[in-house]
């Protein structure tokens, strides 16, 4: 028998699971243990199309005759409606795990395309946009959630393929191994994307540092240009009476022309050195 219920009806398995295991459920995020010629599983279901949606917990008890699902996940309901065509409850469980990640490759490809677009923007834009860092952080968080999601699925499928309870037939174990390999490939892709977004983040930080260095270079040039003017002002501001230019008729004009000449000379020197 295959049955889908809400988490509030999990109490119907209290006698099957035992008091100790039933008490542990509330404190656990993932479980996969043999129970009375069957398995009890607890894992979280992630929707790749909506990364802001909260993960839905899925409780599953399966034996040779029965498969009881306890969850509010709409995705789980859709998969089970198609899985009812399977020969028995255990084939339905194997089909469920295979269908659970069947379309995830497309989601990861879309995520990779988003990272590539972000990288192209960083390489072509003269100045990074204000939301670039927010986009990088959002992608990193999404990849972290995917990593945890696929790790739990691989752990569960690994336990099921070992089949310590010996309830799966040869064909069902083959389907479970196929689902396990598929999840492993997805997890490898997530690791690749995490490395990719890390490289993009480093490129973004390097571009920010280059921009900051350019600003510091401008400040340095301005300071260097006006430093001789400070020296001239200090020189003629000294309280000496024997400075010839103080009583000269054209002394004021002379200092102005001297300042302009010094500034122009400094600017020409910096342009020759290509400092700005």
C-alpha positions as CSV (number, residue, x, y, z in Angstrom):
1,X,0.0,0.0,0.0
2,X,1.2,3.5,-0.9
3,X,-0.1,6.3,1.2
4,X,0.6,10.1,1.4
5,X,-0.4,12.0,4.5
6,X,0.5,15.2,6.4
7,X,3.3,15.2,9.1
8,X,0.6,15.5,11.8
9,X,-0.4,11.9,11.1
10,X,3.0,10.5,11.8
11,X,1.8,9.2,15.2
12,X,0.2,6.2,13.4
13,X,3.8,4.8,13.2
14,X,4.6,5.3,16.9
15,X,4.2,1.7,17.7
16,X,6.2,0.5,14.6
17,X,9.1,2.9,15.3
18,X,9.2,2.5,19.1
19,X,9.2,5.1,21.8
20,X,12.9,6.0,21.6
21,X,13.1,6.5,17.8
22,X,9.8,8.4,17.8
23,X,11.2,10.8,20.4
24,X,14.3,11.4,18.4
25,X,12.5,12.5,15.2
26,X,11.8,16.0,16.4
27,X,15.5,16.7,17.1
28,X,16.9,15.2,13.8
29,X,17.2,16.6,10.3
30,X,17.9,13.3,8.6
31,X,17.4,9.7,9.5
32,X,17.8,6.4,7.6
33,X,17.6,3.3,9.8
34,X,16.2,-0.2,9.5
35,X,12.9,-0.7,11.4
36,X,11.0,-4.0,11.6
37,X,11.8,-5.4,8.1
38,X,11.7,-2.0,6.5
39,X,13.3,1.5,6.7
40,X,12.3,4.8,8.3
41,X,13.7,7.9,6.5
42,X,13.7,11.5,7.4
43,X,15.1,14.1,4.9
44,X,14.4,17.6,3.6
45,X,13.0,18.3,0.2
46,X,14.4,21.4,-1.7
47,X,12.8,23.2,-4.6
48,X,15.5,24.4,-7.0
49,X,13.0,26.6,-8.9
50,X,12.3,28.6,-5.7
51,X,15.4,29.0,-3.6
52,X,13.6,31.3,-1.1
53,X,11.0,28.6,-0.2
54,X,11.6,26.8,3.0
55,X,12.6,23.1,2.8
56,X,9.8,20.6,3.4
57,X,10.5,17.7,5.7
58,X,9.6,14.3,4.4
59,X,9.0,11.3,6.6
60,X,9.0,7.9,4.9
61,X,8.4,4.4,6.2
62,X,8.8,1.6,3.6
63,X,8.6,-2.2,3.9
64,X,7.9,-5.0,1.4
65,X,4.2,-4.2,1.3
66,X,3.9,-0.6,2.3
67,X,5.3,2.9,1.6
68,X,3.9,5.7,3.9
69,X,4.9,9.3,3.1
70,X,4.3,12.1,5.5
71,X,4.8,15.5,4.1
72,X,3.1,18.7,2.9
73,X,5.4,19.0,-0.2
74,X,3.4,19.5,-3.5
75,X,6.4,18.2,-5.4
76,X,6.3,14.9,-3.4
77,X,2.6,14.5,-4.2
78,X,3.2,15.0,-7.9
79,X,6.0,12.4,-8.0
80,X,3.9,9.8,-6.1
81,X,0.9,10.3,-8.4
82,X,3.2,9.1,-11.2
83,X,4.8,6.5,-9.0
84,X,1.5,4.7,-8.3
85,X,2.0,3.0,-11.7
86,X,4.9,1.0,-10.3
87,X,4.6,-2.8,-9.5
88,X,4.9,-2.5,-5.7
89,X,5.6,-0.1,-2.8
90,X,9.4,-0.5,-3.0
91,X,9.6,0.2,-6.7
92,X,7.5,3.3,-6.0
93,X,10.2,4.4,-3.4
94,X,13.0,3.8,-6.0
95,X,11.0,5.7,-8.6
96,X,10.5,8.5,-6.1
97,X,14.2,9.0,-5.4
98,X,15.0,8.8,-9.2
99,X,12.3,11.3,-10.1
100,X,13.2,13.6,-7.2
101,X,16.4,14.9,-8.9
102,X,15.6,14.1,-12.5
103,X,15.2,17.7,-13.5
104,X,17.9,19.1,-11.3
105,X,20.5,19.2,-14.0
106,X,18.6,21.9,-15.8
107,X,18.5,23.9,-12.6
108,X,22.2,23.6,-12.1
109,X,22.8,24.6,-15.8
110,X,20.7,27.8,-15.2
111,X,22.8,28.6,-12.2
112,X,26.0,28.1,-14.1
113,X,24.7,30.4,-16.8
114,X,23.9,33.0,-14.2
115,X,27.5,32.8,-12.9
116,X,28.9,33.1,-16.4
117,X,26.8,36.2,-17.0
118,X,28.0,37.6,-13.7
119,X,31.6,36.9,-14.7
120,X,31.2,38.6,-18.1
121,X,29.8,41.7,-16.5
122,X,32.8,41.9,-14.2
123,X,35.2,41.5,-17.0
124,X,33.5,44.0,-19.4
125,X,32.2,46.7,-16.9
126,X,34.6,49.4,-16.0
127,X,33.0,49.6,-12.6
128,X,31.1,46.8,-10.7
129,X,27.4,47.5,-10.1
130,X,26.1,47.9,-6.6
131,X,24.2,44.6,-6.5
132,X,27.1,42.5,-7.8
133,X,28.2,41.4,-4.3
134,X,24.6,40.7,-3.3
135,X,24.2,38.4,-6.3
136,X,27.4,36.6,-5.5
137,X,26.4,36.1,-1.8
138,X,22.9,34.8,-2.9
139,X,24.4,32.3,-5.3
140,X,26.9,31.1,-2.7
141,X,24.1,30.5,-0.2
142,X,22.0,28.7,-2.7
143,X,25.0,26.4,-3.6
144,X,25.5,25.7,0.1
145,X,21.9,24.6,0.5
146,X,22.2,22.4,-2.6
147,X,25.4,20.9,-1.2
148,X,23.6,19.9,2.1
149,X,20.6,18.7,0.2
150,X,22.5,16.3,-2.1
151,X,24.7,15.1,0.7
152,X,21.7,14.0,2.7
153,X,20.2,12.3,-0.4
154,X,23.5,10.5,-1.1
155,X,23.7,9.3,2.6
156,X,20.1,8.0,2.4
157,X,20.6,6.3,-1.0
158,X,23.8,4.8,0.2
159,X,22.1,3.2,3.1
160,X,19.2,1.9,1.0
161,X,21.6,0.4,-1.6
162,X,23.4,-1.4,1.2
163,X,20.0,-2.9,2.1
164,X,20.8,-4.2,5.5
165,X,17.1,-5.1,6.0
166,X,17.2,-7.1,2.7
167,X,13.9,-6.0,1.5
168,X,14.7,-4.8,-2.0
169,X,14.8,-7.1,-5.1
170,X,17.6,-6.9,-7.7
171,X,15.8,-4.5,-10.0
172,X,14.9,-2.1,-7.2
173,X,18.5,-2.1,-5.9
174,X,19.6,-1.3,-9.5
175,X,17.2,1.7,-9.6
176,X,18.5,2.9,-6.3
177,X,22.1,2.6,-7.4
178,X,21.3,4.6,-10.5
179,X,19.6,7.3,-8.4
180,X,22.7,7.3,-6.1
181,X,25.1,7.8,-9.0
182,X,22.9,10.6,-10.3
183,X,22.9,12.4,-7.0
184,X,26.7,12.0,-6.8
185,X,27.1,13.6,-10.2
186,X,24.9,16.5,-9.1
187,X,26.9,16.9,-5.9
188,X,30.1,17.1,-8.0
189,X,28.5,19.7,-10.2
190,X,27.7,21.8,-7.1
191,X,31.3,21.5,-5.9
192,X,32.4,22.8,-9.3
193,X,30.0,25.7,-9.2
194,X,31.2,26.6,-5.7
195,X,34.7,26.8,-7.0
196,X,33.5,28.8,-10.0
197,X,31.6,31.4,-7.9
198,X,34.6,31.6,-5.6
199,X,36.8,32.6,-8.6
200,X,34.2,35.2,-9.7
201,X,34.2,36.6,-6.1
202,X,38.0,36.9,-6.1
203,X,37.8,38.7,-9.5
204,X,35.2,41.1,-8.1
205,X,37.4,41.8,-5.1
206,X,40.4,42.3,-7.3
207,X,38.4,44.8,-9.4
208,X,37.3,46.7,-6.3
209,X,40.9,46.8,-5.1
210,X,42.0,48.2,-8.5
211,X,39.3,50.9,-8.3
212,X,40.5,51.8,-4.8
213,X,44.1,52.0,-6.0
214,X,43.0,54.3,-8.8
215,X,41.4,56.6,-6.2
216,X,44.5,56.5,-4.0
217,X,46.6,57.3,-7.1
218,X,44.5,60.4,-7.9
219,X,44.8,61.6,-4.3
220,X,48.6,61.0,-4.3
221,X,49.0,63.0,-7.6
222,X,46.9,65.9,-6.2
223,X,48.9,65.9,-3.0
224,X,52.2,65.8,-4.9
225,X,51.2,68.6,-7.2
226,X,50.3,71.0,-4.4
227,X,53.1,70.1,-2.1
228,X,55.6,72.5,-3.9
229,X,52.9,75.2,-3.6
230,X,52.9,74.6,0.2
231,X,56.7,75.0,0.2
232,X,56.5,78.3,-1.8
233,X,53.8,79.6,0.5
234,X,55.8,78.7,3.5
235,X,59.0,80.2,2.1
236,X,57.5,83.6,1.5
237,X,55.4,83.4,4.6
238,X,58.5,83.5,6.8
239,X,59.1,86.6,8.9
240,X,62.3,87.7,7.2
241,X,62.6,91.3,6.1
242,X,65.4,90.7,3.6
243,X,63.4,88.7,1.1
244,X,63.7,90.8,-2.2
245,X,60.3,89.8,-3.6
246,X,58.3,91.1,-0.6
247,X,58.8,94.8,-1.6
248,X,59.0,94.2,-5.4
249,X,56.2,95.7,-7.4
250,X,55.6,92.5,-9.4
251,X,56.3,90.1,-6.5
252,X,52.7,88.9,-6.2
253,X,52.4,88.2,-9.9
254,X,55.8,86.5,-9.8
255,X,54.6,84.1,-7.1
256,X,51.4,83.3,-9.1
257,X,53.4,82.6,-12.2
258,X,55.9,80.5,-10.3
259,X,53.1,78.4,-8.7
260,X,51.4,77.8,-12.1
261,X,54.8,76.9,-13.7
262,X,55.6,74.4,-10.9
263,X,52.1,72.8,-11.1
264,X,52.3,72.5,-14.9
265,X,55.8,71.0,-14.6
266,X,54.6,68.4,-12.1
267,X,51.5,67.5,-14.3
268,X,53.7,67.1,-17.4
269,X,56.1,64.9,-15.4
270,X,53.3,62.6,-14.2
271,X,51.8,62.4,-17.7
272,X,55.2,61.5,-19.1
273,X,55.5,58.7,-16.5
274,X,51.8,57.7,-17.3
275,X,50.8,57.9,-13.6
276,X,47.4,59.2,-14.6
